[in-house]
Amino acid sequence: MKIIYHGHACFEIRGEEEPRSIVFDPYGSSVGDLRLEISSDLALCSHDHFDHNNCGVAKTCLIGFTGEKSVGSATIKGVETAHDPKGGRLRGKNSVYVVRYGGKIFVHLGDLGHVLSEDQAREILSMGRPDILFIPVGGVYTIGPEEAIEVIKQLNPRIVVPMHYKHEKLDPGIFGRLHTLDDFLKRWSGEVIKVDSNIWEVPEELPEETKVLILSYP
């Protein structure tokens, strides 16, 4: 099973079971110098904003889904959160996706805009400890570096993959005020694994102590 980073908040899981490709938060053409040219079986979009809702890349697409359902061998749970610290009054709702697939538990936080409540954390963890956590760290539209550290402590994943941070390939007029990846890493005290690729083969055994995984931009 592989994780492929397509930039911004978009990650793809490719495995041998159906659905063979699951993509989280595929973006449209207006994010900057990124172009998403993939064909996936299932897209899970945390909310209906242009940089997260490109349903055209997948056969089946869920936007802002909450509840539980199965798609092939994947079990999907959508947990309602907010896109901002004021309960969604500024930017609306956000769905956190928990996916059990290929013997692993993946959690994609979308554009989470606040530290999780106890009930939200409990609901996310109901499938078990996350193996892979995709977490926004850029601030402005989502949680920033300090809040991300707090959410990591709430969920205690094995692997953390930062996303939604400032990058030269993103439109500076829209995303120029985001924190950088380094802003987050300066606050992280644990081990960091850097991969010189946007593709990572998920090992059978994952660490007991949380580690941060940095995948290269596509």
C-alpha positions in Angstrom: 0.0 0.0 0.0 1.3 3.4 -0.9 0.5 7.0 0.1 1.0 9.6 -2.6 1.2 13.3 -1.8 -0.3 15.5 -4.5 0.3 18.8 -2.7 -1.7 21.1 -0.5 -4.2 18.9 1.4 -4.5 16.1 -1.2 -3.3 12.6 -0.5 -4.0 9.4 -2.3 -3.9 5.9 -0.9 -3.3 3.1 -3.4 -3.8 -0.5 -2.3 -4.5 -4.0 -3.7 -8.1 -4.1 -2.3 -11.2 -2.3 -3.7 -11.3 0.6 -3.9 -7.7 0.5 -5.2 -7.4 4.3 -5.0 -8.8 6.6 -2.3 -8.1 10.4 -2.6 -8.6 12.9 0.1 -9.4 16.6 -0.6 -8.6 16.8 -4.3 -8.1 20.4 -5.4 -9.2 22.2 -8.5 -7.1 24.3 -11.0 -7.1 27.6 -9.0 -4.7 26.7 -6.2 -1.6 27.8 -8.1 1.0 25.9 -10.1 -0.4 22.4 -9.1 -2.4 20.3 -11.5 -4.1 17.2 -10.3 -4.2 14.6 -13.0 -5.4 11.4 -11.4 -8.2 8.9 -11.8 -9.4 7.5 -8.5 -12.1 5.2 -7.4 -13.2 7.2 -4.4 -12.8 10.9 -3.4 -13.4 12.0 0.2 -13.8 15.8 0.4 -13.9 17.4 3.8 -15.9 20.4 2.6 -17.1 22.1 -0.5 -14.3 24.7 -1.2 -12.4 24.9 -4.5 -9.1 23.7 -3.0 -10.7 20.5 -1.6 -13.7 19.5 -3.7 -12.6 18.3 -7.2 -15.0 15.4 -7.5 -14.0 15.1 -11.2 -11.0 12.9 -10.4 -13.0 10.0 -8.9 -15.8 7.6 -9.8 -17.5 8.1 -6.4 -17.2 11.3 -4.4 -18.4 12.2 -0.9 -18.4 15.9 0.2 -18.8 16.8 3.8 -20.0 13.3 4.6 -20.9 12.4 8.2 -21.8 9.0 9.6 -20.5 5.6 8.5 -20.5 3.6 5.3 -18.5 0.9 3.5 -17.1 1.3 0.0 -15.6 -2.0 -1.1 -13.2 -3.1 1.6 -12.9 0.4 3.1 -14.9 1.4 6.1 -15.4 5.2 6.2 -16.5 7.4 9.1 -17.1 11.1 8.7 -17.0 13.2 11.9 -18.4 16.7 11.9 -16.1 19.5 13.0 -15.8 23.2 12.0 -13.7 25.0 9.5 -13.1 27.8 12.1 -12.9 28.3 15.8 -16.4 29.7 16.0 -18.4 26.6 15.3 -18.5 27.1 11.5 -20.0 30.5 11.6 -17.0 31.9 9.6 -16.3 29.2 7.0 -18.8 26.4 7.6 -18.5 22.8 8.6 -15.6 20.4 8.0 -15.7 16.6 7.9 -12.8 14.6 9.4 -12.5 11.3 7.6 -11.5 8.1 9.4 -10.8 5.3 7.0 -10.0 1.7 7.8 -8.4 0.2 4.8 -5.7 -2.5 4.1 -5.4 -3.2 7.8 -4.5 0.4 8.7 -6.5 3.4 10.1 -6.1 6.7 8.2 -7.4 10.0 9.6 -7.6 13.1 7.3 -8.5 16.2 9.2 -9.4 18.3 6.2 -9.6 22.1 7.0 -10.0 21.6 10.8 -10.2 25.0 12.3 -10.0 24.3 16.0 -8.7 21.9 18.7 -11.0 18.9 19.0 -13.6 18.6 21.7 -13.5 15.5 23.8 -16.5 14.1 22.0 -15.0 14.7 18.6 -11.7 13.1 19.6 -13.5 10.1 21.1 -15.5 9.7 17.9 -12.4 9.8 15.7 -10.7 7.3 17.9 -13.6 4.9 18.0 -12.0 2.8 15.2 -8.8 2.6 17.1 -5.5 4.4 17.3 -4.7 6.2 14.0 -1.8 4.7 12.0 -1.6 7.7 9.7 -2.8 11.2 10.5 -2.9 13.9 7.9 -3.0 17.3 9.7 -3.2 20.9 8.6 -0.5 23.1 10.1 -0.7 26.4 8.1 -3.1 28.4 10.2 -5.3 31.3 8.8 -7.9 28.9 7.4 -7.1 26.0 9.6 -5.3 25.2 12.8 -1.8 26.4 13.0 1.5 24.8 14.3 0.7 25.1 18.0 -2.8 23.8 17.7 -1.6 21.0 15.5 0.7 19.8 18.2 -2.2 19.8 20.6 -4.4 17.8 18.2 -1.6 15.3 17.7 -1.5 14.8 21.5 -5.3 14.3 21.5 -5.2 11.6 18.8 -1.8 9.9 19.4 -1.2 8.6 15.9 1.8 6.5 14.9 2.7 8.7 11.9 1.8 12.4 11.4 1.9 13.9 7.9 1.6 17.7 7.8 -0.3 19.5 5.1 -2.0 22.7 4.1 1.1 24.9 4.7 2.7 27.7 2.7 4.5 26.6 -0.4 5.9 28.2 -3.6 3.5 26.2 -5.8 0.4 27.7 -4.1 -1.1 31.0 -5.2 0.5 33.6 -2.9 -2.6 35.8 -3.1 -4.7 33.1 -1.4 -2.2 31.1 0.6 0.7 33.5 1.1 -0.2 34.1 4.8 0.0 30.5 5.8 2.7 29.2 8.2 5.5 27.3 6.6 6.3 23.6 7.2 9.4 24.8 9.2 7.2 26.8 11.5 5.5 23.5 12.5 8.7 21.5 12.7 10.3 24.1 15.0 7.5 23.2 17.5 7.7 19.5 17.1 10.1 17.8 19.6 9.9 14.2 18.3 11.5 12.3 15.4 11.1 13.5 11.8 11.4 11.3 8.8 12.0 13.1 5.5 11.4 11.3 2.3 12.9 12.5 -1.0 9.7 11.6 -2.9 6.0 12.3 -2.8 5.3 8.5 -2.6 5.7 6.4 0.6 5.3 2.7 0.9 3.4 2.0 4.1 5.3 -0.6 6.1 3.5 -3.4 7.9 5.0 -2.3 11.3 4.6 1.3 12.3 6.3 3.0 15.3 4.8 3.0 18.8 6.0 6.5 19.4 4.6 9.2 17.2 6.9 10.3 14.3 6.4 13.1 11.7 6.7 12.1 8.1 7.6 14.7 5.5 6.7 13.9 1.9 8.1 16.0 -0.9 5.8 18.2 -2.9 4.9 16.8 -6.3 
